[in-house]
């Protein structure tokens, strides 16, 4: 089991930046996959934003490439999402996810609102 706590959401103007953090309740060294997803409206499916494997390989949604950066700090048991050049369409609840073998864990989510 691992608990994930997201921090760093808030309200920002278009063009601004935010950094989200996802702190795990234990070592993330064994977590083969961690990532950020978002839900842009109630009832809409969560969509992938960025992922990072235990070996550091990253993957980004086309809509955020060049603007968002995912970083994994095993020493701090934390995954970060640096979001730059934010757009109103980035407004969503952002969720952290971690996979360990066949188990998947989600955080509670943090709201990001980008005003135009």
Backbone as JSON, one array per atom type, in Angstrom:
{
  "sequence": "XXXXXXXXXXXXXXXXXXXXXXXXXXXXXXXXXXXXXXXXXXXXXXXXXXXXXXXXXXXXXXXXXXXXXXXXXXXXXXXXXXXXXXXXXXXXXXXXXXXXXXXXXXXXXXXXXXXX",
  "N": [[0.84, -1.21, 0.0], [0.37, 2.25, -0.67], [0.14, 5.62, 0.14], [-0.79, 8.62, -1.47], [-0.2, 12.04, -1.68], [-1.21, 15.01, -3.01], [0.02, 18.26, -3.63], [0.09, 21.82, -4.2], [-1.65, 22.89, -6.05], [-3.82, 25.51, -7.36], [-4.89, 28.89, -8.1], [-4.1, 30.54, -11.05], [-2.9, 32.94, -13.41], [-3.3, 32.91, -16.98], [-0.45, 31.89, -18.8], [1.15, 31.77, -16.63], [2.89, 29.88, -14.02], [2.95, 26.78, -12.23], [3.86, 24.45, -9.68], [3.31, 21.17, -9.05], [3.26, 18.75, -6.46], [3.7, 15.37, -5.47], [3.57, 13.48, -2.82], [4.68, 10.48, -1.5], [3.77, 7.87, 0.82], [5.68, 6.13, 1.49], [8.82, 4.68, 0.46], [9.46, 5.33, -2.96], [10.97, 3.94, -4.6], [10.53, 1.34, -5.51], [8.34, 1.62, -7.08], [7.19, 1.16, -10.17], [6.08, 2.85, -11.98], [4.99, 6.13, -12.21], [2.77, 8.9, -12.28], [0.96, 11.75, -13.63], [-2.39, 12.65, -13.95], [-5.38, 14.15, -15.25], [-8.64, 15.55, -14.67], [-10.88, 17.27, -16.44], [-13.48, 18.1, -16.28], [-16.41, 17.45, -14.32], [-17.5, 14.1, -14.44], [-16.17, 13.61, -16.74], [-13.67, 11.6, -18.26], [-10.57, 10.75, -16.67], [-7.54, 12.02, -17.94], [-4.35, 11.24, -19.31], [-1.5, 13.05, -18.32], [1.29, 13.26, -17.79], [3.94, 10.9, -17.45], [6.31, 8.89, -15.64], [8.84, 6.49, -15.52], [10.46, 4.03, -13.4], [13.02, 3.98, -14.27], [13.35, 6.45, -15.26], [12.29, 7.18, -17.7], [10.19, 9.24, -19.61], [6.87, 10.36, -20.49], [4.59, 12.32, -22.29], [1.44, 13.99, -22.65], [0.31, 15.19, -25.8], [-0.75, 17.73, -25.65], [0.56, 19.03, -23.62], [3.24, 18.92, -24.03], [6.46, 20.3, -24.02], [5.73, 22.27, -22.31], [5.12, 21.27, -19.78], [6.86, 19.5, -17.2], [7.85, 16.47, -15.85], [9.18, 15.13, -12.88], [11.04, 12.95, -10.91], [11.86, 12.29, -7.62], [13.54, 10.14, -5.91], [14.8, 10.1, -3.44], [13.34, 11.87, -1.91], [10.92, 10.72, -2.02], [8.98, 11.66, -3.77], [7.11, 12.96, -6.51], [7.2, 15.37, -9.0], [5.42, 17.9, -10.85], [6.14, 20.23, -13.03], [4.63, 23.0, -14.28], [4.44, 25.12, -16.89], [3.73, 28.13, -18.78], [0.92, 28.15, -18.64], [-2.43, 27.44, -19.68], [-5.89, 28.38, -20.08], [-7.3, 26.04, -20.72], [-5.94, 24.13, -19.34], [-7.07, 23.96, -16.93], [-8.22, 21.95, -14.34], [-8.79, 19.09, -12.22], [-6.02, 17.69, -10.84], [-4.46, 14.58, -10.63], [-2.37, 12.33, -8.9], [-0.73, 9.31, -9.7], [0.36, 6.02, -8.93], [2.0, 3.03, -9.77], [2.55, -0.3, -8.84], [3.72, -3.25, -9.63], [0.89, -5.11, -10.22], [-0.77, -3.4, -8.93], [-2.48, -0.36, -8.52], [-2.45, 3.04, -7.48], [-4.11, 5.98, -6.35], [-3.95, 9.5, -5.77], [-5.73, 12.08, -3.92], [-6.29, 14.27, -5.41], [-5.76, 17.58, -6.76], [-6.81, 20.88, -7.24], [-6.39, 22.81, -10.13], [-6.63, 25.94, -11.45], [-6.81, 27.99, -14.2], [-6.89, 31.24, -15.14], [-8.17, 33.39, -17.71]],
  "CA": [[0.0, 0.0, 0.0], [1.07, 3.54, -0.62], [-0.74, 6.79, 0.07], [-0.24, 9.71, -2.27], [-0.79, 13.34, -1.32], [-0.84, 16.05, -3.97], [0.03, 19.65, -3.17], [0.6, 22.8, -5.15], [-2.66, 23.45, -6.94], [-4.26, 26.85, -7.04], [-5.38, 29.76, -9.16], [-3.0, 31.25, -11.7], [-3.29, 33.56, -14.68], [-2.75, 32.3, -18.19], [0.95, 32.23, -18.99], [1.86, 31.57, -15.38], [3.46, 28.58, -13.71], [2.68, 26.12, -10.96], [4.53, 23.17, -9.5], [2.58, 20.21, -8.24], [4.07, 17.69, -5.86], [2.98, 14.16, -5.05], [4.39, 12.84, -1.81], [4.28, 9.11, -1.18], [3.88, 7.55, 2.24], [6.87, 5.29, 1.68], [9.77, 4.77, -0.63], [8.91, 5.14, -4.3], [12.01, 3.27, -5.39], [9.99, 0.13, -6.12], [7.17, 1.94, -7.9], [7.73, 1.14, -11.53], [5.41, 3.83, -12.82], [4.28, 7.2, -11.53], [2.32, 9.85, -13.28], [-0.07, 12.74, -13.37], [-3.56, 12.64, -14.79], [-6.28, 15.25, -14.89], [-10.04, 15.49, -15.07], [-11.19, 18.67, -16.74], [-14.87, 18.42, -15.94], [-17.07, 16.33, -13.64], [-18.07, 13.12, -15.35], [-15.27, 13.36, -17.85], [-12.64, 10.64, -17.88], [-9.24, 11.29, -16.41], [-6.64, 11.87, -19.07], [-2.94, 11.23, -18.98], [-0.76, 14.3, -18.53], [2.72, 12.93, -17.89], [4.32, 9.75, -16.66], [7.74, 8.64, -15.53], [9.1, 5.15, -15.04], [11.51, 3.93, -12.37], [14.32, 4.24, -14.92], [13.4, 7.84, -15.66], [11.68, 7.45, -19.01], [9.02, 10.09, -19.48], [5.9, 10.42, -21.57], [3.72, 13.48, -22.1], [0.34, 14.23, -23.57], [0.69, 16.18, -26.81], [-1.23, 19.06, -25.28], [1.42, 19.65, -22.6], [4.65, 18.78, -24.41], [7.17, 21.56, -24.13], [5.28, 23.19, -21.25], [5.13, 20.57, -18.5], [7.98, 18.6, -16.97], [7.68, 15.58, -14.71], [10.46, 14.81, -12.26], [10.89, 11.97, -9.82], [12.94, 12.36, -6.64], [13.42, 8.95, -5.07], [15.27, 10.4, -2.08], [12.27, 12.59, -1.21], [9.67, 9.97, -2.22], [8.08, 12.66, -4.33], [7.1, 13.23, -7.94], [6.81, 16.76, -9.26], [4.99, 18.29, -12.19], [6.34, 21.65, -13.27], [3.72, 23.42, -15.34], [4.73, 26.47, -17.36], [2.9, 28.64, -19.89], [-0.39, 27.55, -18.42], [-3.54, 27.91, -20.5], [-7.18, 28.1, -19.44], [-7.71, 24.65, -20.93], [-5.25, 23.27, -18.37], [-7.89, 23.92, -15.71], [-8.63, 20.57, -14.07], [-8.28, 18.46, -11.0], [-4.85, 16.88, -11.19], [-4.3, 13.41, -9.77], [-1.13, 11.56, -8.95], [-0.94, 7.87, -9.74], [1.56, 5.18, -8.81], [1.79, 1.61, -10.04], [3.54, -1.23, -8.32], [3.24, -4.52, -10.12], [-0.48, -5.02, -10.73], [-1.53, -2.5, -8.07], [-2.46, 1.06, -8.87], [-2.86, 3.9, -6.38], [-4.41, 7.36, -6.75], [-4.08, 10.54, -4.76], [-7.07, 12.65, -3.8], [-6.43, 15.3, -6.43], [-5.57, 18.99, -6.41], [-7.43, 21.71, -8.27], [-5.63, 23.85, -10.82], [-7.51, 26.82, -12.22], [-6.06, 28.98, -14.98], [-7.81, 32.28, -15.61], [-7.74, 34.02, -18.97]],
  "C": [[0.86, 1.24, 0.0], [0.02, 4.63, -0.71], [-0.03, 7.92, -0.66], [-0.96, 11.0, -1.92], [-0.27, 14.39, -2.29], [-0.93, 17.42, -3.31], [0.43, 20.55, -4.33], [-0.42, 23.37, -6.11], [-3.04, 24.86, -6.52], [-4.76, 27.58, -8.26], [-4.21, 30.54, -9.74], [-3.52, 31.86, -13.0], [-2.67, 32.82, -15.85], [-1.33, 32.81, -18.43], [1.79, 32.0, -17.76], [2.34, 30.14, -15.2], [2.98, 28.09, -12.35], [3.54, 24.87, -10.9], [3.71, 22.32, -8.56], [3.57, 19.2, -7.67], [3.16, 16.56, -5.42], [3.9, 13.42, -4.1], [3.83, 11.47, -1.47], [4.56, 8.8, 0.28], [5.06, 6.64, 2.55], [7.77, 5.44, 0.48], [9.1, 4.5, -1.98], [9.89, 4.37, -5.19], [11.44, 2.07, -6.14], [8.78, 0.38, -7.02], [7.61, 2.1, -9.34], [7.18, 2.26, -12.4], [4.74, 4.87, -11.94], [3.87, 8.23, -12.57], [1.28, 10.82, -12.77], [-1.16, 12.61, -14.42], [-4.43, 13.83, -14.41], [-7.69, 14.97, -15.38], [-10.51, 16.93, -15.23], [-12.62, 19.07, -16.44], [-15.47, 17.22, -15.23], [-17.68, 15.38, -14.66], [-17.21, 12.8, -16.55], [-14.19, 12.41, -17.37], [-11.34, 11.36, -17.56], [-8.36, 11.05, -17.62], [-5.2, 11.95, -18.6], [-2.34, 12.59, -19.27], [0.71, 13.99, -18.75], [2.99, 11.72, -17.01], [5.83, 9.61, -16.65], [7.93, 7.24, -14.93], [10.22, 5.18, -13.98], [12.89, 4.2, -12.97], [14.42, 5.66, -15.46], [12.85, 8.16, -17.02], [10.38, 8.21, -18.83], [8.13, 10.02, -20.72], [4.94, 11.56, -21.27], [2.57, 13.47, -23.09], [0.78, 15.31, -24.56], [0.34, 17.6, -26.37], [-0.33, 19.77, -24.27], [2.9, 19.58, -22.95], [5.28, 20.15, -24.59], [6.79, 22.56, -23.05], [5.38, 22.57, -19.86], [6.35, 19.66, -18.42], [7.7, 17.78, -15.72], [9.06, 15.18, -14.2], [10.2, 13.92, -11.05], [12.09, 12.08, -8.9], [12.8, 11.19, -5.67], [13.85, 9.22, -3.63], [14.19, 11.08, -1.25], [10.94, 11.86, -1.33], [8.58, 10.85, -2.84], [8.23, 12.74, -5.85], [6.55, 14.64, -8.14], [6.29, 16.92, -10.68], [5.15, 19.8, -12.28], [5.52, 22.04, -14.48], [4.0, 24.89, -15.68], [3.79, 26.85, -18.5], [1.49, 28.07, -19.8], [-1.46, 28.24, -19.25], [-4.85, 27.63, -19.76], [-7.63, 26.65, -19.61], [-6.93, 23.66, -20.07], [-6.02, 23.17, -17.05], [-8.45, 22.52, -15.52], [-8.28, 20.22, -12.64], [-7.18, 17.51, -11.43], [-4.65, 15.8, -10.14], [-2.94, 12.77, -9.99], [-1.5, 10.07, -8.95], [0.4, 7.17, -9.6], [1.17, 3.74, -9.05], [2.94, 0.8, -9.45], [3.06, -2.63, -8.68], [1.86, -4.34, -10.71], [-1.35, -4.06, -9.93], [-1.37, -1.06, -8.56], [-3.05, 1.88, -7.73], [-3.08, 5.32, -6.91], [-4.36, 8.28, -5.54], [-5.48, 11.12, -4.8], [-7.33, 13.77, -4.81], [-6.21, 16.7, -5.89], [-6.08, 19.84, -7.57], [-6.45, 22.74, -8.81], [-6.62, 24.64, -11.67], [-6.68, 27.9, -12.89], [-7.06, 29.98, -15.54], [-7.25, 32.95, -16.86], [-7.57, 35.52, -18.82]]
}
